Amino acid sequence: MQHFTLVTKQLSLAIDFSQYFSDHGCFVDTVEHPSDCATKIQQKNSSALFWDLSSFPWDASQPELTKLREQFKLPITLIGASKPFIAAFAAGIDDVLTLPLDFETTFARLQQRMRLYQPTTSPSSQQPIPNHKIILDDVTIDRQKYKAFKHGQDLGLTPKELKLLIYLVEQRPRVLSRQQLLAGVWGDIYDISQTSRMVDMHISHLRDKIEPNPKQPTRIKTVRGFGYHFVGNCQEI
């Protein structure tokens, strides 16, 4: 799953980013100090960088952004500008967005700019297409459609439920604590006081939709006192 780095001090902005991108199968890693940005990009192998000018104005940010532009080959977007300005583009910034953000447009613009950074390959050097379907007996997860089906019928999983299911499957047979599931599925922004209730609620909803008998689950098992793990059959095609 893709990671994106957001540099901001605004909690509300970080939450909005995290919620929207999470619903589209992506993680947003928030950085509150510009000096930590390069490390976060390297650690998470970020696909793009968003920089909040309302937290870190352009004049103070330009030296750090110039270094990041030289160090990383990824789209850099400034947000919170009063209007687009030439200086940013001259410094190698890919996009400048004004507030309030339209996240649907922001995400579409990001996807277009990310394609510009993808290396072109000749037909002879192209890599095989990665597996995009996960078969769990009678349940099929289609990564491209971002949906799950049972006997060909859409299960109606919410984006978060699907993301949780994929994460459990990808991490099998590891037992994951609630905190690990929160970090892996919800990202950096969540209310720790809601830990148990939020994870348990989503697990319960998942079991209702994918288990033959939700009261006696055979796919998503509980490890008492710790968390959950996926133990069902799995095949990727």
Sequence and secondary structure as in RCSB ss.txt:
>XXXX:A:sequence
MQHFTLVTKQLSLAIDFSQYFSDHGCFVDTVEHPSDCATKIQQKNSSALFWDLSSFPWDASQPELTKLREQFKLP
ITLIGASKPFIAAFAAGIDDVLTLPLDFETTFARLQQRMRLYQPTTSPSSQQPIPNHKIILDDVTIDRQKYKAFK
HGQDLGLTPKELKLLIYLVEQRPRVLSRQQLLAGVWGDIYDISQTSRMVDMHISHLRDKIEPNPKQPTRIKTVRG
FGYHFVGNCQEI
>XXXX:A:secstr
  EEEEE S HHHHHHHHHHHHTTT EEEEESSGGGHHHHHHHHT SEEEEETTTS HHHHHHHHHHHHHH  S 
EEEEEESS  HHHHHTT  EEEESS  HHHHHHHHHHHHHHHS    GGG       EEEETTEEEETTTTEEEE
TTEE    HHHHHHHHHHHHTTT  EEHHHHIIIIITT   GGGHHHHHHHHHHHHHHHH SSTTS SSEEEETT
TEEEE S  EE 
